[in-house]
Structure formats: structure tokens, C-alpha cells
């Protein structure tokens, strides 16, 4: 059968269905605890949270250590029990140092008192409050506060909830394992999402290179008339929000608008499981599954506490291979390069991918040859070569007219470019500059 559930454009990275995902797709989730965690207070989209603990203070797992700031704000919770070592700025992935809270793990794993709710009787307002209090944000990488997404503004409406199980980023298999090992939690989370939003239909979208996950989710949704499972053609970036909405609903998100303007809301499968735990168990988001792979001796899917250092996660996988050269936070298409292994796992860290010297070797740009390959693969129909030309001339206004702010930063254009132009990274830098100017 030929799958037609896909979008225009896109690419097929070599390690998407080749050697990359098989490294860990059969690796069961393995729990790892470390001696120290370093937890940033700005892990979500929105203002960083305000620390409310001090050095020397003992905290319990799930205790609030930073309080929300602003409407998009989220609390930050201790991911281990133990003594607060510091509250200070640390240089992690962002361009500037950020406030972090370090905790010495006493390995007692002593939790605060949790407040579970009856999932059969909980109200929409109680679901939203539980999700906010649990500090849940999108776990697929965007880190958008989930309680905000669950609250549909007056005058807006949605008819479809989409659960993103595509996991199209090369090498990553964290969501794959979640769907295999915790499908019931995901389905229970979907039901809570439907109740909170008042939407009556949910679709779990999974790429066809995960047939076991598709089967697992179909078994878990048997008898659930509101929920269906949709296999997707394997292609990058199939898991991008706008592409998913088009594939599932046939509708496009209007330019400059949000998914809700197309009548849909998209949640990651791991986020759905976290929603269930927040409501049914009263558990805040203090741990997540992270794929640690490629340039490590034992590629694995690890259940890590938030704040785990990359070095500790890599050591739990046998350490680095000889010649390891570059570490990505996330996958190689959209992830960020880590300056060192002191970077820590956040709520949105779905992967730690290590490249060797050959894989990481930088290539020199050459002049654009106007081949239009970037146009052909762009999933939203932009002209990346024109935007890059505008930026080279420092004509940001023209770049915006050509779609700079609509770009999903998937990296497909950079991947396919025969001139090895740094297209996607230049668009990301330009948008960050525009955001900084707006803040000022």
C-alpha cells in the first residue's frame, strides 16, 4: 500500500530510516539517577521562573524551587531530593548565562505529598490547573506551556486534537519507546486533553517507519471511538506542527497565524503521558525519556531527571567513542550544538546525539547556483535562497516579505543545498535578532 499521508517538499536524511534510528529503537527505557542536577529556571517558552530556594536548603522531589512569572509562566520543581548547592547563573545552551539551581542528590528519592485526582470526574478547569501546577510544557522540543494550549480563547474553536508521534528527527527514538512501553498513559492523557478542550476527535499520527508503535497505539485505542491512529509516510519534517495539521485535516495554518486558526491543536505523545501523570498521580514534570546515541559506546533511551548533566547521561551509556567531536542537544537537523558536557537535560530534551570528527566536519559555503532545490524541499513553499540573499544584503524587511517569520527552521533547505549554504541557521539568527530588538 502506498501511503499518501504526507506533505509537499521535505527530504529523506540518510540516517532517518538507515542506521540512525535502529541504533536505539529496540532499546527499552532505562532509568538513570545522578549525584547532582543543575536545573535551569527558564526551560519553557515565556519568562524564566523566579527561584524561591536558597543554598543549603533541603528540598524534596516535586517541591517548587522556582515560581511562575507572567501568564506563560510555569513552576520549576526539584527533580531529586537533597541539598541546594547553588542558585546562580550558568552558561548552558542559550547565548547568555541563565539562572540555574544545583541540587546534591541524597538518593533518598523522597517526594512531597502529591494530590492525585479522579480522572473520571475531574473538570476541565481542574485539568488545566493540574497541568500548570505540574510545570508541563511541550516535550517535543518547542517547550510551549501546555496549560495555555489547553485553554481555548473565547471566539476560537478546534475540532481536532493531533497527537504527534511522528518523531521525524534523525536518530531520536524517545517517543517511539514511549508509545511502545506506555501507550495506556498516552491514551489516558488524550482523553484528558479532549475533556479539557471540549474537542471530540483525536488523531495519533505516527510515521510508517514505526510499525510496532502504530500497532501498540491501535491496541491501546481499541474501542475508543473518539481516537484514531493515522500512519504517515516517512519523510522529514513530517512531525512539524504545520505539516501535521495539513496532513491530518487537509487544512493549512494561515500565514502568521496559530494552529488553532486552522481548527487544530497539536500535542506531543510524551506530553500527553505527562498530562495523565499530573492529573491522575499528581506528579509534576521532573523526568523525561531522552535518546543518547551515535557517538557513545552504548546507545540508549534513558529516563533522566530534569537537570541531569550531559556528561552523566553519556557516561551512563558507556562514555564517548574515540574521535567524538560534536554534541547536539536534540537531533542533528534542528538541535543546538552544546559547547561542553556541563549542559543539562531540560523538559524539552528529547535527544543527545554525538557526532565523530568526520560527521561533524564543517563544510565551506560556496555561491548559490540558483538550482531551486531549497524551494522544492521547503515544506511550506518558501524561497530560502531569496531570504538568504536578502539577509546577506541586510535587508530584513525583504526577508520578512519572503517568509522569514513563517519558516519552521526544519533545516531541509540546508540539508539539500549543493552549495552547502548555511540557510536555516542564518534564518534562525535573523529571527533571534528581531526578537531581541522587539524586547528592547
matplotlib code that plots the C-alpha trace (Angstrom):
import matplotlib.pyplot as plt

x = [0.0, 1.3, 0.9, -0.4, -0.5, 2.3, 3.0, 4.7, 8.5, 10.7, 13.8, 14.9, 18.0, 20.4, 20.0, 16.3, 15.4, 19.0, 21.5, 20.4, 17.1, 17.9, 20.7, 18.2, 14.7, 14.9, 16.5, 14.0, 13.8, 16.4, 16.2, 19.4, 19.9, 22.9, 24.6, 24.0, 21.3, 21.6, 18.1, 17.6, 14.6, 13.8, 13.1, 9.8, 8.7, 8.0, 9.6, 12.0, 10.6, 11.7, 13.9, 12.4, 15.0, 18.4, 21.8, 21.9, 18.1, 16.9, 14.3, 12.1, 11.3, 8.4, 8.9, 8.6, 12.0, 11.1, 7.7, 5.9, 6.3, 3.7, 0.8, 3.0, 4.9, 5.5, 6.7, 10.0, 10.3, 13.1, 13.9, 15.7, 15.7, 18.7, 20.6, 20.6, 24.2, 23.8, 21.4, 23.5, 24.0, 25.4, 26.2, 24.2, 22.7, 21.5, 23.6, 23.7, 24.1, 20.9, 19.9, 20.2, 19.6, 22.0, 20.9, 23.0, 21.1, 20.8, 19.3, 16.5, 14.1, 11.8, 8.7, 6.5, 2.8, 1.1, -2.5, -4.0, -7.4, -10.1, -9.7, -13.3, -14.8, -12.1, -13.4, -11.8, -10.7, -9.1, -7.2, -5.8, -4.8, -3.1, -1.2, 0.0, 0.9, 2.9, 5.0, 4.3, 5.4, 5.7, 8.1, 8.7, 11.2, 9.1, 8.5, 5.3, 3.3, 0.7, -1.9, -2.0, -2.6, -5.4, -7.2, -9.0, -9.7, -13.2, -14.2, -11.8, -12.6, -10.9, -12.4, -9.3, -6.6, -3.4, -1.0, 2.4, 4.1, 6.0, 9.4, 10.9, 14.2, 17.1, 18.4, 15.8, 13.6, 12.4, 8.8, 8.9, 9.8, 7.1, 4.5, 5.7, 6.1, 3.5, 0.7, -2.0, -0.7, -0.7, -4.3, -5.4, -3.7, -5.5, -8.9, -8.0, -6.9, -10.3, -12.2, -10.2, -10.6, -14.1, -12.9, -14.5, -11.9, -8.2, -5.8, -2.5, -0.1, 2.9, 5.4, 5.3, 8.9, 7.5, 5.0, 5.3, 4.4, 1.4, 0.2, 0.8, -1.3, -4.0, -4.3, -4.4, -7.2, -9.3, -12.9, -12.2, -14.4, -13.0, -9.4, -7.9, -4.3, -3.0, 0.1, 2.2, 4.6, 8.2, 9.6, 11.3, 9.9, 6.7, 6.4, 6.4, 3.2, 2.0, 2.7, 0.9, -2.2, -2.3, -1.8, -4.4, -7.1, -6.4, -6.2, -3.3, -2.4, -2.9, 0.3, 1.2, -1.5, -1.5, -2.7, -5.9, -6.7, -6.8, -9.1, -6.5, -4.2, -1.1, 0.5, 3.5, 2.8, 5.1, 3.3, 0.0, 1.6, 2.8, -0.7, -2.1, 0.6, -0.1, -3.8, -4.1, -1.0, -0.4, 3.2, 5.0, 7.2, 10.6, 11.8, 11.7, 12.9, 16.0, 17.7, 21.5, 23.0, 25.5, 29.0, 28.5, 29.5, 26.1, 23.3, 20.3, 16.9, 17.3, 14.7, 16.5, 15.7, 15.5, 18.9, 21.0, 24.3, 25.0, 28.3, 26.5, 24.0, 26.8, 28.7, 25.6, 25.9, 29.5, 31.1, 32.1, 33.6, 37.1, 37.0, 33.8, 33.7, 30.3, 27.3, 23.8, 21.0, 18.2, 18.6, 21.1, 18.5, 17.1, 19.2, 21.7, 25.4, 26.4, 29.6, 30.5, 29.1, 28.0, 24.8, 21.9, 18.7, 15.5, 11.9, 12.3, 15.5, 14.4, 17.9, 21.6, 23.3, 27.1, 29.0, 32.5, 35.1, 34.0, 30.3, 30.9, 33.3, 32.3, 31.9, 32.7, 29.9, 30.0, 28.0, 24.3, 23.8, 20.1, 19.2, 16.0, 16.4, 15.7, 12.4, 11.5, 12.0, 10.7, 7.6, 5.7, 6.6, 9.1, 12.1, 15.0, 17.6, 15.9, 15.6, 19.4, 20.1, 18.1, 19.9, 23.3, 22.3, 20.9, 17.5, 15.4, 12.2, 12.5, 13.4, 10.2, 8.2, 9.7, 8.6, 11.4, 8.9, 6.9, 10.0, 9.7, 13.5, 13.5, 16.8, 15.6, 16.9, 20.4, 20.5, 19.7, 21.8, 24.6, 26.5, 26.3, 24.8, 24.0, 20.4, 18.4, 21.0, 21.0, 17.2, 17.3, 19.9, 18.0, 14.8, 16.6, 18.0, 14.4, 13.1, 15.9, 15.1, 11.4, 12.2, 14.4]
y = [0.0, 3.4, 6.0, 9.3, 10.9, 13.4, 17.0, 18.7, 19.1, 17.5, 15.4, 11.9, 12.3, 9.3, 8.4, 8.8, 5.2, 3.9, 3.3, 6.2, 5.1, 1.3, 2.2, 2.7, 1.9, -1.6, -0.3, -0.3, 2.7, 2.6, 4.7, 6.6, 8.7, 11.0, 12.6, 16.3, 18.0, 21.6, 22.8, 26.0, 28.1, 29.1, 25.8, 26.9, 29.5, 32.6, 34.5, 32.5, 31.4, 33.1, 31.0, 30.5, 28.4, 29.2, 27.5, 24.9, 24.3, 20.7, 20.0, 17.1, 15.7, 17.6, 20.6, 24.0, 25.7, 28.5, 30.2, 31.2, 34.7, 36.0, 34.3, 31.8, 31.2, 27.7, 26.5, 24.6, 21.6, 19.8, 16.6, 14.9, 15.2, 16.7, 19.9, 23.0, 23.6, 27.0, 29.4, 31.2, 31.9, 29.2, 29.2, 26.4, 26.4, 30.0, 32.9, 34.4, 32.7, 31.7, 31.2, 27.6, 25.7, 23.0, 20.1, 17.4, 14.2, 12.3, 9.3, 9.0, 10.0, 11.5, 13.2, 15.9, 15.0, 14.5, 15.4, 12.9, 13.4, 11.1, 11.1, 10.1, 13.1, 15.8, 19.0, 20.9, 23.7, 21.2, 19.6, 22.9, 23.8, 20.5, 20.7, 24.3, 23.3, 20.3, 22.7, 20.9, 22.3, 20.8, 17.8, 17.6, 20.4, 23.6, 23.9, 25.8, 26.0, 23.2, 24.9, 27.8, 25.5, 23.7, 27.0, 27.8, 31.6, 32.9, 33.2, 30.4, 26.7, 23.5, 20.2, 18.1, 17.1, 15.7, 13.6, 13.9, 10.5, 11.2, 11.7, 12.5, 13.9, 11.5, 9.2, 10.0, 7.2, 8.5, 9.0, 5.6, 3.9, 5.9, 4.6, 1.0, 1.0, 3.5, 3.5, 3.4, 6.6, 8.3, 7.4, 8.4, 11.7, 12.1, 11.7, 14.4, 16.7, 16.1, 16.8, 20.0, 21.5, 20.2, 18.7, 15.4, 14.0, 13.0, 11.5, 9.9, 10.5, 8.1, 7.7, 4.4, 3.5, 2.7, -0.2, -1.6, 1.8, 2.0, -1.4, -0.6, 2.6, 0.8, -1.8, 0.9, 2.8, -0.2, 0.7, 4.4, 5.9, 9.5, 8.4, 7.0, 6.2, 7.5, 6.1, 8.8, 8.5, 8.6, 11.9, 14.8, 17.1, 15.1, 15.9, 19.7, 21.2, 22.9, 19.8, 17.5, 19.7, 19.8, 16.0, 15.2, 17.8, 18.9, 22.5, 24.9, 27.2, 30.8, 32.8, 34.5, 32.6, 29.7, 26.1, 27.0, 29.2, 26.0, 24.4, 22.0, 21.6, 19.5, 17.8, 15.5, 11.9, 12.3, 15.5, 13.6, 11.0, 13.8, 15.3, 11.9, 11.7, 15.3, 14.7, 11.0, 10.8, 14.5, 14.2, 17.3, 17.1, 16.2, 13.5, 12.6, 10.0, 11.1, 9.2, 9.2, 7.9, 7.7, 8.6, 6.7, 3.2, 2.0, 4.0, 4.0, 5.5, 6.9, 8.1, 11.1, 13.6, 17.2, 18.8, 15.7, 16.8, 15.6, 14.2, 12.0, 10.8, 9.9, 8.1, 6.1, 5.0, 3.8, 7.1, 8.7, 6.7, 7.6, 10.6, 12.1, 15.7, 17.4, 17.0, 18.0, 18.9, 17.3, 15.9, 17.0, 18.7, 21.1, 20.7, 23.0, 22.3, 22.0, 24.0, 21.4, 18.5, 20.6, 21.4, 19.8, 18.0, 20.1, 19.3, 19.5, 17.5, 14.5, 13.6, 13.9, 13.0, 12.8, 13.0, 12.0, 14.2, 13.0, 13.6, 16.9, 18.3, 21.8, 22.5, 25.7, 27.6, 28.4, 30.7, 30.0, 28.3, 29.1, 25.4, 25.8, 22.6, 24.5, 25.7, 22.2, 20.7, 23.6, 22.1, 25.4, 26.7, 29.4, 30.5, 30.1, 31.2, 34.6, 35.0, 34.3, 36.8, 39.4, 38.7, 38.9, 42.4, 43.1, 43.7, 42.2, 43.7, 42.0, 38.7, 39.0, 39.6, 36.4, 34.5, 34.7, 34.6, 31.7, 29.5, 26.4, 26.2, 22.5, 22.6, 20.8, 23.5, 23.4, 19.6, 19.6, 22.6, 21.5, 24.8, 23.9, 27.2, 27.8, 28.7, 27.5, 28.8, 32.2, 32.4, 31.4, 34.0, 36.7, 35.8, 35.8, 39.3, 40.5, 39.1, 40.8, 44.1, 43.7, 43.0, 46.1]
z = [0.0, -0.9, 1.9, 0.7, 4.2, 3.7, 2.6, -0.3, -0.1, 2.6, 2.5, 3.4, 5.6, 5.3, 9.0, 9.2, 8.2, 7.8, 10.6, 12.8, 14.4, 14.6, 17.0, 19.8, 18.6, 20.2, 23.4, 26.3, 28.5, 31.3, 34.4, 35.4, 38.6, 39.0, 42.1, 41.1, 39.0, 37.6, 36.8, 34.6, 35.7, 32.0, 30.4, 28.8, 26.3, 28.3, 31.2, 33.3, 36.7, 39.9, 42.3, 45.8, 47.5, 48.9, 49.1, 51.9, 51.9, 51.7, 49.1, 48.2, 44.8, 43.3, 45.6, 43.9, 43.6, 41.2, 40.9, 37.7, 36.2, 33.7, 32.0, 30.2, 33.4, 34.9, 38.2, 38.3, 40.6, 42.3, 40.4, 43.2, 47.0, 48.7, 49.5, 47.3, 46.3, 44.5, 42.8, 40.2, 36.6, 34.4, 30.7, 29.0, 25.5, 25.3, 24.1, 27.6, 31.1, 32.8, 36.4, 37.5, 40.7, 41.6, 44.0, 45.6, 45.2, 48.5, 46.6, 49.2, 46.4, 49.0, 47.4, 48.5, 49.2, 45.8, 45.0, 42.6, 41.0, 39.8, 36.0, 35.6, 37.4, 37.1, 35.5, 32.5, 34.9, 37.3, 34.4, 33.2, 36.8, 37.4, 34.2, 35.0, 38.6, 37.3, 35.1, 31.9, 28.6, 25.1, 25.3, 21.6, 21.6, 21.4, 25.2, 24.8, 28.2, 27.9, 30.1, 27.7, 24.7, 26.7, 27.2, 24.0, 23.9, 23.5, 19.9, 18.8, 18.3, 17.4, 16.0, 16.0, 18.6, 16.9, 19.0, 17.4, 17.3, 14.1, 15.7, 12.3, 13.6, 12.7, 15.4, 18.0, 19.3, 22.7, 21.6, 19.8, 23.1, 24.9, 22.5, 22.9, 26.7, 27.9, 25.3, 28.0, 29.7, 26.3, 25.6, 29.1, 28.5, 25.2, 27.0, 29.5, 26.6, 24.9, 28.1, 28.9, 25.4, 24.7, 21.4, 20.3, 17.9, 18.4, 15.9, 16.8, 13.9, 13.6, 10.8, 8.9, 10.0, 13.4, 12.6, 16.2, 17.7, 15.3, 16.4, 20.0, 19.8, 17.9, 20.6, 23.3, 21.5, 20.7, 21.5, 21.8, 19.1, 19.6, 19.0, 15.8, 14.7, 11.4, 9.8, 8.0, 5.1, 6.4, 5.4, 7.2, 8.7, 8.9, 12.6, 12.1, 13.5, 10.4, 8.2, 10.6, 10.6, 6.8, 6.5, 9.2, 8.4, 4.9, 6.2, 6.2, 9.1, 7.7, 7.3, 10.6, 12.5, 15.0, 14.7, 16.4, 13.5, 11.4, 14.0, 15.4, 18.4, 18.4, 21.4, 21.6, 22.8, 25.7, 26.7, 26.8, 29.1, 31.4, 31.5, 32.7, 35.4, 36.5, 36.9, 37.9, 40.1, 41.0, 39.6, 38.4, 35.3, 36.8, 34.4, 30.7, 28.2, 26.3, 23.4, 23.9, 20.7, 17.9, 19.2, 22.6, 23.4, 24.4, 22.6, 24.8, 25.7, 29.2, 31.8, 33.2, 35.9, 34.7, 35.4, 34.6, 33.0, 29.5, 30.8, 33.3, 30.7, 28.3, 31.0, 31.7, 28.1, 28.4, 27.6, 24.3, 21.4, 20.3, 18.0, 19.3, 18.2, 18.4, 20.7, 19.7, 22.1, 20.2, 16.8, 14.1, 11.9, 14.4, 17.5, 19.0, 19.5, 23.1, 24.0, 26.6, 28.6, 31.5, 29.6, 31.3, 30.4, 30.3, 29.9, 26.2, 25.7, 23.6, 22.5, 23.0, 19.7, 19.4, 16.1, 15.3, 13.5, 10.1, 10.7, 12.4, 9.8, 8.8, 5.1, 3.3, 1.7, -2.0, -4.1, -4.7, -8.1, -8.3, -8.6, -6.6, -4.7, -1.5, -3.0, -4.0, -0.5, 1.6, 3.4, 3.4, -0.1, 0.7, -1.3, 1.1, -1.5, -1.7, 2.0, 2.4, -0.4, 1.5, 4.7, 3.0, 1.9, 5.5, 4.0, 6.8, 5.6, 2.3, 4.0, 6.1, 2.9, 1.5, 4.6, 7.2, 10.1, 8.6, 8.2, 10.5, 10.8, 9.9, 8.1, 5.0, 2.7, 4.3, 4.0, 0.3, -0.8, -3.2, -2.4, 1.3, 2.2, 5.8, 5.1, 8.1, 10.7, 9.1, 9.3, 13.0, 13.8, 12.0, 13.9, 17.2, 16.4, 15.5, 18.8, 20.8, 19.1, 19.9, 23.5, 23.7]

ax = plt.figure().add_subplot(projection="3d")
ax.plot(x, y, z, "-o")
ax.set_aspect("equal")
plt.show()
